[in-house]
């Protein structure tokens, strides 16, 4: 019998949502029902589980990685053919709006992620099940602390231009103006809901920062949020930065590099005035800065532990260039609703251990030749946290793209997305390997002929469907991309 945690009995709100949720539920139930009724522990598969972090204040974003799981079956590749069922130990009865699946579980590939909103102790478990029905389990414990205790007293700063501090935590500092840039480090800054503020500048060297909202009403409006600087004086790059519950009028820009970023539940408006390259821009200038700045390359690390979760991003075909651009490792896009830009909706230059799930990514563009999701890479090299070792030429590796809504009936592009080199030219010798594309629902526009392009080695497509009932065109291109060495094309796993 299929596990009811994978087949939630949720009442749809509309007829169209009913069809959408039914398709997702059908895929999840088939995966559960496919497992033997009497699964047994196995000596052929040994589960492993790592977490990007095991403690921190709420909201705490964690990526979970079971890719170290091993199998002694010669015909079984653990990343692609072992199935993984995660339970995050945080069952609040919540579901993802896009997929209708519960937020407390994730099934399929070996990568997953979760945001813990409430303080507490959580046991996280993964079960790895092999093709013979044997399984192995592993667990870790995550401790989430209360932000009111972490940012107690004047560690919290409430800001209201109208001096309305109703709802501000007791003992917090109160201000009618945004704090100076130097004040952000080690502080929680809460902006009054319903009010409008200038740009938030979180400087180089800042650590342990939360920016959010207090009071009731609409999200506080801010012009932009900027983290770091383009000319870093030293290697103390920003760390542990959370930006949540804001209405951003122009853009979020993270300069150069950082670690542990959480962009959570923000709204990004259609930008006006200045032209915006990307409404969410994470480390896109890193390679240029390393080549043209004074710090040695070994002083830079790759951006890592990046979480973009439950944001709504709306652009226009005139502005911005893309809705989101970035690169990094342990990179999570989850539960976002994005779409409409001059070019692509989401463009990831390089991605190492990426989890892209439960998003609605639309793709209307200015010229009709762009995509909702574009993942490529810098080259064929290995990834390393130290920029001096892997630089900007590492291949994108270990990516799970799951349970998303990709495309829209109003999209004007011919194809919806891809994990592949960006162009069929010698300048695009870009390797991708170990990519799983699973359980996504594709929506076709009037010009759509291809749902997704997979080009690389060890690529899996399974359980993907079209909203109109047709068969999705998942194009592999095989060896037609002559720019890649033969060993970088295939094999492809279809399940």
C-alpha positions in Angstrom: 0.0 0.0 0.0 1.3 3.4 -0.9 2.6 5.6 2.0 -0.1 8.2 2.8 2.7 10.8 3.6 3.4 10.7 -0.2 -0.3 10.8 -1.1 -1.7 13.6 1.0 -5.4 13.8 1.2 -5.6 17.5 0.4 -8.6 19.2 -1.0 -7.7 21.3 -4.1 -8.9 24.9 -4.3 -9.8 25.0 -8.0 -10.5 22.5 -10.8 -7.2 23.3 -12.5 -5.3 22.8 -9.3 -7.2 19.5 -8.8 -5.7 18.2 -12.1 -2.2 19.6 -11.2 -2.2 18.0 -7.8 -3.6 14.8 -9.0 -0.7 14.3 -11.4 1.9 15.0 -8.7 0.1 12.7 -6.3 0.0 10.0 -8.9 3.8 10.2 -9.5 4.5 10.1 -5.8 2.2 7.2 -5.1 3.6 5.2 -8.0 7.1 5.6 -6.5 5.9 4.4 -3.1 3.8 1.5 -4.5 6.7 0.3 -6.7 8.7 -0.7 -3.5 8.2 -4.3 -2.4 5.6 -4.8 0.3 8.1 -6.4 2.6 11.3 -4.4 2.2 14.2 -5.7 4.2 17.5 -4.4 5.5 20.3 -5.0 3.0 24.0 -5.6 2.9 24.1 -4.3 -0.7 23.2 -0.7 0.1 24.7 1.4 2.9 23.1 4.8 3.5 25.1 7.9 4.4 23.7 11.3 5.4 25.4 14.6 5.8 23.9 18.0 6.7 25.3 21.4 5.8 24.8 22.4 9.5 23.4 20.9 12.7 22.5 23.9 14.7 21.5 27.6 14.5 18.7 30.1 15.1 15.3 29.8 13.4 14.6 30.1 10.5 17.3 27.5 9.9 17.9 26.3 6.4 19.7 22.9 6.0 20.6 20.8 3.0 20.7 17.1 3.5 23.0 14.9 1.3 22.8 11.2 1.0 25.0 11.0 -2.1 27.7 9.2 -0.2 25.5 6.1 -0.1 27.2 3.0 -1.5 26.0 -0.1 -3.3 27.8 -3.3 -4.0 25.4 -4.2 -6.9 27.5 -3.7 -10.1 24.4 -2.7 -12.1 23.2 -0.1 -9.6 24.5 3.5 -9.5 23.6 4.9 -6.0 23.0 8.5 -7.2 20.6 7.5 -9.9 19.1 4.1 -9.1 18.9 4.0 -5.4 15.7 5.8 -4.2 15.9 8.0 -1.1 13.1 8.9 1.3 13.8 11.8 3.7 11.8 12.7 6.8 12.9 16.0 8.4 11.2 15.4 11.7 9.2 18.6 11.5 5.6 17.6 10.6 3.4 20.7 10.9 0.9 19.5 8.3 2.2 21.9 5.7 2.4 21.3 2.0 4.1 23.0 -0.9 1.7 25.1 -2.9 3.1 24.1 -6.3 3.3 20.3 -5.9 0.9 19.7 -3.1 3.4 17.4 -1.4 4.2 17.6 2.3 7.1 19.9 3.4 8.2 17.4 6.0 9.3 14.7 3.5 11.1 14.4 0.2 11.4 11.3 -2.0 13.5 10.5 -5.0 17.1 11.6 -5.5 19.8 11.8 -2.8 19.6 15.5 -2.1 17.0 17.4 -0.1 16.5 20.5 2.0 14.3 21.9 4.7 13.8 25.2 6.6 13.0 24.9 10.3 10.8 27.8 11.4 10.4 26.8 15.1 13.0 26.2 17.8 13.4 22.6 18.8 15.3 19.3 18.4 14.6 17.5 15.2 15.7 14.0 14.1 16.2 13.7 10.4 16.1 10.3 8.7 16.8 9.0 5.3 16.0 5.6 3.9 17.9 4.4 0.9 16.2 1.6 -1.0 17.9 -0.5 -3.7 16.4 -2.0 -6.8 16.0 -5.4 -5.0 13.9 -3.8 -2.3 16.6 -3.8 0.4 17.1 -0.7 2.4 19.4 1.1 4.8 18.8 4.1 7.1 20.8 6.9 8.6 19.8 9.8 10.8 21.2 13.1 12.2 19.9 15.5 14.8 19.4 19.2 14.2 19.1 21.7 17.0 17.2 24.9 16.2 17.5 27.8 18.7 15.1 30.6 19.5 16.1 33.9 17.6 14.6 35.9 20.6 17.3 34.3 22.8 20.1 34.6 20.2 19.3 38.3 19.5 18.1 39.2 23.0 17.7 42.8 24.2 19.5 45.3 22.0 20.7 42.4 19.8 17.4 43.2 18.0 16.7 46.6 16.4 13.2 47.6 15.5 12.9 50.3 12.8 9.8 52.4 12.2 9.9 55.7 10.4 6.6 56.6 12.0 7.8 55.5 15.5 5.2 52.8 15.7 6.8 50.0 17.7 3.8 47.9 18.5 4.9 44.3 18.2 8.6 45.0 18.7 10.2 42.4 21.0 10.6 43.5 24.6 14.0 45.1 25.3 14.9 45.6 21.7 16.4 48.9 20.5 14.0 51.2 18.7 15.0 53.5 15.8 13.3 55.7 13.3 16.1 55.1 10.7 17.9 52.1 9.3 21.0 51.3 11.3 24.4 52.2 10.0 26.1 49.5 7.9 28.6 48.6 10.6 25.7 47.8 13.0 24.2 44.8 11.1 26.8 42.2 12.2 25.5 40.1 15.1 22.1 41.8 15.0 18.5 41.1 14.0 17.0 44.1 12.3 13.2 44.2 12.1 11.4 46.6 9.9 7.8 47.9 10.6 5.3 46.3 8.3 3.4 48.7 6.0 6.3 51.1 5.8 8.9 52.0 3.1 12.7 52.0 3.6 15.8 52.8 1.5 18.4 50.3 0.5 19.7 47.9 3.1 23.6 47.6 3.0 25.1 44.7 4.8 28.8 45.3 4.6 31.8 43.0 4.0 32.8 41.1 7.2 29.2 40.9 8.5 28.2 37.7 10.3 25.1 36.4 12.0 22.6 38.9 10.6 18.8 38.6 10.3 16.7 41.2 8.5 12.9 40.7 8.8 9.6 42.3 9.8 7.6 43.1 12.9 4.0 44.2 13.5 1.0 43.5 11.3 0.1 44.4 7.7 1.9 44.3 4.4 5.5 43.4 4.1 7.9 46.3 4.7 9.1 47.8 1.3 12.8 48.3 0.7 14.5 49.7 -2.3 17.3 47.0 -2.5 19.3 44.6 -0.4 23.1 44.6 -0.9 25.5 42.2 0.8 29.3 42.6 0.7 31.4 44.8 -1.6 32.9 44.6 -5.1 36.4 45.4 -3.7 36.8 43.2 -0.6 39.7 44.4 1.6 40.3 41.0 3.1 38.9 37.4 3.2 36.3 38.0 5.9 33.4 37.5 3.6 29.8 37.7 4.8 28.4 34.6 6.6 25.1 33.6 8.1 22.8 36.2 6.5 19.0 35.8 6.5 16.8 38.2 4.6 13.1 37.4 5.1 9.5 38.8 4.7 10.4 41.9 2.7 9.0 43.5 -0.4 12.0 44.3 -2.5 11.4 47.0 -5.2 14.6 46.7 -7.2 17.0 43.8 -6.4 19.0 41.6 -4.0 22.7 41.7 -4.8 25.3 39.5 -3.1 28.7 40.8 -4.2 31.6 38.4 -4.8 31.1 35.5 -2.4 29.7 34.5 1.0 28.4 31.4 2.9 25.1 30.5 4.5 22.6 32.8 2.8 18.8 32.4 3.3 16.5 34.5 1.1 13.1 33.6 2.6 9.5 34.6 1.8 10.4 37.8 0.0 8.5 39.5 -2.8 10.4 41.1 -5.7 8.4 43.7 -7.6 8.9 44.5 -11.3 11.9 46.9 -11.2 11.5 50.4 -12.4 14.0 53.1 -13.3 17.5 51.7 -13.5 18.0 48.5 -15.6 18.5 45.4 -13.4 20.8 42.5 -14.6 19.1 40.2 -12.1 16.5 40.7 -9.4 18.3 38.0 -7.3 22.1 38.0 -8.1 24.4 35.7 -6.2 28.2 36.0 -6.8 27.9 36.5 -10.6 30.9 38.8 -10.6 33.2 36.5 -8.7 35.5 35.4 -11.5 35.9 39.0 -12.7 36.7 40.3 -9.2 39.3 37.6 -8.6 41.1 38.4 -11.9 41.0 42.2 -11.4 41.3 42.7 -7.6 44.3 42.7 -5.2 43.5 39.7 -3.0 45.2 36.5 -4.1 42.9 33.8 -5.6 43.4 31.5 -2.6 41.8 34.2 -0.3 38.5 33.6 -2.0 36.2 30.7 -1.4 33.3 29.6 -3.6 29.9 30.8 -2.5 28.2 28.0 -0.6 25.2 27.0 1.5 22.8 29.3 -0.5 19.1 29.0 0.1 16.5 30.8 -2.0 13.2 29.7 -0.6 9.5 30.7 -1.1 10.2 34.0 -2.8 7.9 35.6 -5.4 9.7 37.3 -8.3 7.9 39.2 -11.0 9.7 41.0 -13.8 8.8 42.2 -17.3 10.2 41.5 -20.8 12.0 44.8 -20.6 13.4 44.7 -17.1 15.3 42.8 -15.6 17.6 40.8 -17.8 16.9 37.6 -15.7 14.9 37.1 -12.6 17.7 35.2 -10.9 21.3 34.4 -11.6 24.0 32.8 -9.5 26.6 30.1 -8.8 27.7 28.1 -5.9 27.8 24.9 -3.9 25.2 23.4 -1.6 22.7 25.6 -3.5 19.0 25.2 -2.9 16.0 26.8 -4.8 12.8 25.7 -3.2 9.2 26.8 -3.3 9.8 29.9 -5.3 7.4 31.5 -7.8 9.3 33.3 -10.6 8.8 34.4 -14.1 9.0 37.0 -16.9 12.2 38.7 -17.8 14.1 40.0 -20.8 16.0 36.7 -21.0 15.9 33.7 -18.7 13.9 33.2 -15.5 16.6 31.4 -13.6 20.2 31.0 -14.8 22.8 29.1 -12.8 26.3 29.5 -14.1 27.8 26.7 -12.0 26.1 24.5 -9.4 27.6 21.9 -7.1 25.2 19.8 -5.1 22.1 21.7 -6.2 18.5 21.0 -5.1 15.8 22.7 -7.2 12.4 21.6 -6.1 8.7 22.6 -5.6 9.2 25.9 -7.7 6.9 27.4 -10.2 9.3 28.8 -12.9 7.6 30.5 -15.8 9.5 31.7 -18.8 8.1 34.5 -20.9 10.9 36.5 -22.5 11.5 39.4 -24.9 12.7 37.3 -27.9 11.1 33.9 -27.4 14.4 32.0 -27.4 15.0 31.8 -23.6 14.1 29.3 -20.9 12.5 29.0 -17.4 15.5 27.2 -16.0 19.0 27.2 -17.4 21.8 25.2 -15.6 25.2 25.1 -17.3 28.8 25.2 -15.9 32.2 26.7 -16.2 34.1 23.8 -17.8 35.2 20.2 -17.1 37.1 20.7 -13.9 36.5 19.4 -10.3 34.9 21.5 -7.7 36.8 22.8 -4.6 35.7 25.3 -1.9 39.0 27.1 -2.5 38.7 29.3 -5.5 42.4 29.0 -6.3 42.0 25.3 -6.9 38.8 25.1 -8.9 38.3 28.7 -10.1 35.5 29.3 -12.5 35.9 26.3 -14.7 34.5 23.5 -12.5 31.7 21.3 -13.9 28.3 21.3 -12.5 27.8 18.1 -10.5 25.2 16.3 -8.4 21.9 18.2 -9.1 18.4 17.1 -8.3 15.5 19.0 -10.1 12.3 17.7 -8.7 8.6 18.4 -8.2 8.6 21.7 -10.0 6.1 23.4 -12.3 8.2 24.4 -15.3 6.7 26.7 -18.0 3.4 28.4 -18.5 0.7 28.5 -21.2 1.5 32.1 -21.8 5.3 31.4 -22.4 6.5 32.4 -25.8 9.7 30.3 -25.9 10.3 27.1 -27.9 11.8 25.1 -25.0 11.3 25.2 -21.3 14.6 24.4 -19.6 17.9 22.6 -19.7 20.9 21.2 -17.8 23.4 21.4 -20.6 26.2 23.5 -22.1 24.8 26.9 -23.0 25.8 26.8 -26.6 27.0 24.3 -29.2 30.3 26.1 -29.7 33.9 25.5 -28.7 33.5 28.2 -26.0 30.9 26.1 -24.3 33.0 23.0 -23.2 30.8 22.9 -20.1 30.4 19.6 -18.3 27.5 18.5 -16.3 27.2 15.1 -14.5 24.9 13.3 -12.1 21.7 15.2 -12.8 18.3 13.8 -11.8 15.2 15.4 -13.5 12.2 13.8 -11.8 8.5 14.3 -11.1 8.2 17.7 -12.7 5.1 19.0 -14.5 5.7 20.9 -17.7 3.3 23.5 -19.1 3.5 24.2 -22.8 3.2 27.7 -24.4 2.1 28.2 -28.0 5.7 27.8 -29.4 6.9 25.0 -27.1 8.5 22.0 -28.8 11.0 20.8 -26.2 10.4 20.5 -22.5 14.0 20.0 -21.3 17.5 19.4 -22.6 19.8 17.1 -20.7 23.4 17.0 -21.9 26.2 15.5 -19.9 27.2 12.2 -18.3 25.1 10.1 -16.0 21.8 11.9 -16.4 18.4 10.6 -15.2 14.9 11.6 -16.3 11.9 9.9 -14.6 8.3 10.6 -13.7 8.1 13.9 -15.6 4.7 14.7 -17.2 3.0 17.4 -19.3 0.1 19.2 -17.8 -1.9 18.7 -21.1 -1.5 14.9 -20.9 1.1 14.7 -23.7 4.5 13.1 -23.5 7.3 15.5 -22.5 10.1 15.9 -25.0 13.2 15.4 -22.8 16.0 15.9 -25.4 19.4 14.4 -24.9 21.3 15.5 -28.0 23.6 12.5 -27.4 26.9 13.3 -29.3 25.6 16.1 -31.4 27.4 18.5 -29.1 30.8 17.8 -30.6 32.5 20.3 -28.4 32.4 17.8 -25.5 34.7 14.8 -25.1 32.8 11.5 -25.7 33.1 10.5 -22.1 31.0 13.5 -21.1 27.9 12.4 -23.1 25.8 9.8 -21.3 24.9 7.3 -20.1 21.2 8.3 -19.6 19.0 6.5 -17.1 15.3 6.4 -18.0 13.1 5.0 -15.2 
